[in-house]
Amino acid sequence: MAPTPNWLRRRAPKPEASSDPLWVVCPECNERVYKKDLAERLFVCPKCGHHFRLGSLDRVALLADGDFHEIGANLVTGDPLQWVDRIPYPQKTSQDRSKSGMLESIVVGTCRIGGIDVGLGVMDFAFRGGTMGSVVGEKIAMLLEECGRRKVPAVLVCASGGARMEEGVIALMQMAKTSLAVQRLGALGVPFVTVLTDPTTGGVSASFGFQADVIIAETGAAIGFAGRRVIDQTIRQKLPDGFQSAEFLLEHGQVDMVVRRTELKGCLTNVLRLLTMKVPA
C-alpha cells in the first residue's frame, strides 16, 4: 500500500456537530454544515435546502427594512393558575428567557417591508415552543388594533406548538380573542397576511394562522392542527406522503403560496403592494 500523502495526514478529522459548536447536522440530509456558512445562507442547508427554524429577532432582521419599533415590549406572563408540575411555570418561563433572549414567544411592532408601512409580529419556537398564552394573545390583539388605527397592513409570522397548557382555558381563550381582532381588522378594510413557518400547529393554526387575506407558507414547514402521530393513532389509517407539509397544503388549496426563505421578503413586498394598491375610481 502506498504511503499516505503528507497533505492528507495533516488534515484534522471532520468535527462532530454534537461536540463542536462550530458545526451543525442537517436533520434532513444528515450533512454537517459550518454554522457561519449556514447563517450567511439564512439558515438554509446548502446541501439539500432544508429550512432550519429561525428565531424571531433574526426573522425581523430578515423582513424589516431596519426600522422596527416594538409594541408591548415589557409584557410578561404571570402564573394565573398556579400551575403545579415537576418544574414550576415561572421557572420554565425564566429558563426560556435565558435560552431564547425573549421575554415571550412573540415580538410585535411596526416597521417597513419593501418601503411599505406594516405591523409585524413574529413568533419564536425557542420560547415555550411558540405556544400561545395570555400575553401572546394580548400582543397580537394590540398589533392588529394598532394596524387598524394606522390603516396599515398586518403581517404575522407563525411558529407554534399551540395553546400553552400551563395557562389552561385562559390560553384557549386567546384563539377567540385573536380571531375577533382579525375580524375587526377586516371590517376596517385593512389587509392581513400570515406566514406559516415550521411548525405551525394547534390553536394558532385553528385561529388567526388561517384567517388571513393571503396565507404564505415557508418551504418545508410542518403545518396542521394535531400532530401526525396523534392523527395516525386516532383514525388508524396510513397518512399520505408529505402530509401536513407546506407543499401538501398548497396542493390541497389550504395556503396561497409556498415560498423559499431567500425569496420571502420580495414575495411579501409584492403581496403588500397588491393589497395596498389604490384602485382608480
N, C-alpha and C positions, 0 to 999 in steps of 0.2 A: 504494500500500500504506500502511495506517495505521501511524503510528509505534509502536514497541514501548513498552508501558506502563512507567513508571518502576519499579513494583514488580517487574516481570519482569526488567528489566535488572539490578536489584540482586541477584537470586538467583545464588548461586555454582553452578557446574556440579556435577552429582552426582559425588561422588568415585568413582574406580575402586577396586574392592576389592583389586586386585592391588598398588596403590601406597599405599593409605590403610589404616593399621592399625585404623581405627575401623569399617571395613565388611568384610563377607564375602559371597561369592557362593554362593548355594544351589546345590549340584550337581544338584538335581532340577528346579527351575523357573528357574534362572539369574537369579533376582532378587537384587539387592543388599540386604543386611539389616544394620541397625545392630547392632554386636556387643553393645552394652549391652542392647538390646531382646531380642536372641537369648538372652543369659544369663538375663534375667528370665523367659523362656519355657522355661527348662530346655534350651536349645539345640535347640528345635523350631522349624522355619521357620514364621513367621506367615502366609506366603502359601500354602504347599502342604502343610504338616505334616511335611515331611522331618525325620527324626531325625538330627541331627549326632552324631558319635561323642563320647562323654563320658569324660573322664579318671577314673581310679579314685577319686581323692580327692573329686572332685565327685559321683561316684556314691555314695560312702559318706555324704557330707553329705545327699544326697537321700533315702537309705533309712534311715539310723540315726537314732535318737531324739536323738542328741547325746552318747552315752556310749561311743564306740568305743575299745576298748583293744587295741592291736596286738599280734600274736604274731609272734615271729621277725623283729623289725624290722631287725636288723643282718645278716641272712643275705645274702651276695652271692656271685655265681658267680665261679669262677676260670677257668682256661683248661686244662681237663683233657686236651684233645687237642693242645695247642699249635697251634691252627688256623692254617694258612698261607693268606693271602688278600691282596688288594690293600690292605686295611686290617686290621691285627691285631685279633683278637677283643677283647682288653682295651680297645683304643682305641674299638671300636664301642660296647661297654657304657658306657664313660666318656662318650662323646658322648650316648648315650641318657639317662644320668643327668642330664646338664646340660639336655637338651631337655625331659625329662618331669618332672624333680624327684623321680623314683622311684629306689630302689635296685635294683628288679627289676620284672618285668612283672606282679606281683600283690601286693596288700596283703591280709593276713588278720588277723582279730581277733574279739573278742566285743563285742556291743552289744545293744541292744533295738530291735526293729522293731514299732511299734504297741504298745509295752509288753510284748512277748514276748522273753524271753532267747533269743538265737541266736548262732551262729558265722557270721560273714560274710566271704567272700572276694571280691575284685573284681579282675579282670584289666584291664590297661591296654595298649591297642593302640599307644600312643605309645612304648612301650619294646620295641624289637626286634619290633614287630608283634604284641605279646602272645604271642610264642612260648613254648613250654613247654620249659624245660631242667631241670637237676637241682635248682636252688633252687626253682623254681615247683612241681615235684612234691613236694619236701620240705615246702614251706609248706602245700600243700593237704592232705597227709597229716597234718601237725601240727594243722591246723584240725579235720579230721574226727575225729582222735583226742581232741582237747580236747572236742569236742561229745559224743563217746561217753562220756567221763568225767563230763561235767556233765549228760548226758542232756538236751541242748537241741538243737533243730533246726539243721541246717547249710544255709546259702544261699550258692551260688556264682554270681557274675555273670561270664559268659564273654565274652571278646572276644579272638580269637586267630587267627593265621595258621597254627598247627600246631606241630609239634615244631621245636626250634631246630637248624638244620643244623650250627652250629659246635660242637655237643656230640655230634653223631653218634648212635651207638647208646645212649649214656647218656641222651640226650633221649628217644629212643623207649622206653626202659625206664620212663619216667615214666608212660606210658599204663597199664602193668601195675601200677605202684606205686599210682597214684591209684585205679584200678579195685578193687584189693584193699582199699584204705582205705574205699571206698564199700561194699563187700561187708561188711566188719567192722562198719561203722556200721549197716547194715541188719539184721545179725544181732542187734544190741542193741535193735532196735525204735525207733531214733531217725530221725525224718523228715529227708529230704534234698530240697532244692529247687534247681533250676538256672534261671537267667535267661539266655537266649541273646540277645546283642546283636550289633550289626554290627561286624565279621563274626565268626562262629564256624565255624571250618573245621579241617581236618586232624586231628591227633592228639587235640585237645580234643573235637571232635565225635565222634570214634571211641572215646572213653573216658568220662570222668565227665560230660561235657556231656549225654549222652543216657541216663544211668544213674539219674536222679533219680526220686523218687516222683511229683513234679509238675514238668513242664517248661514254663516260661513263655518266650515269645519276645517281644521288643520289636518294635513296629510297624516294618515295612520292613527288618528285619535280613536280611542275607545269611547263610544257614546251609547248610552242606554239608560234604562231605569234600574232594574235589578241586575245583579251580576250574572254572567253567563252560566256559572256553575249552579246558581240558585234556580235559574230557568230550566236548565237541563234536568236537575233533580226533581223539579215540580211537574213538568209535562212529560218526562220520561221519553223524550224524542231526541234524535240526533239533530243538532242545530246546523244550519248551513255554514259552509266555509266563509270566513270573513264576517260572520255575524257580529253586529254592533260596532263594526269599523266605520270610519267616516265614509269610505268608498261604498260600503254596503248601503249606508243610509242615503247616499246620493243616488244610487241605482234605484232605490225604492221611494224616492221623492220626499225624503224627510228633511233634507238640507238643500240649500240652493246651489252651493258650490263647495268644492274641496280645493284647498289652496296650500301650496308649499310655504314654509315659513319665510324663505327668502323672497317670496313674492307677495307676502301678506300685506305689507304697508301699501304697496302700489295698488293692490286689489281693493283694499279698504278705501283708499283715496278716490278711486274711480266710482265705487259704490256710493260714497258720501256725496260726490259731485252730482251724481244722477239723482239722488234723493233730495238734494237741496236746490236742484235746478228750478228756476222760476219759469213757469210756462207762460208764454205770451198771451195776453187777453185776446 
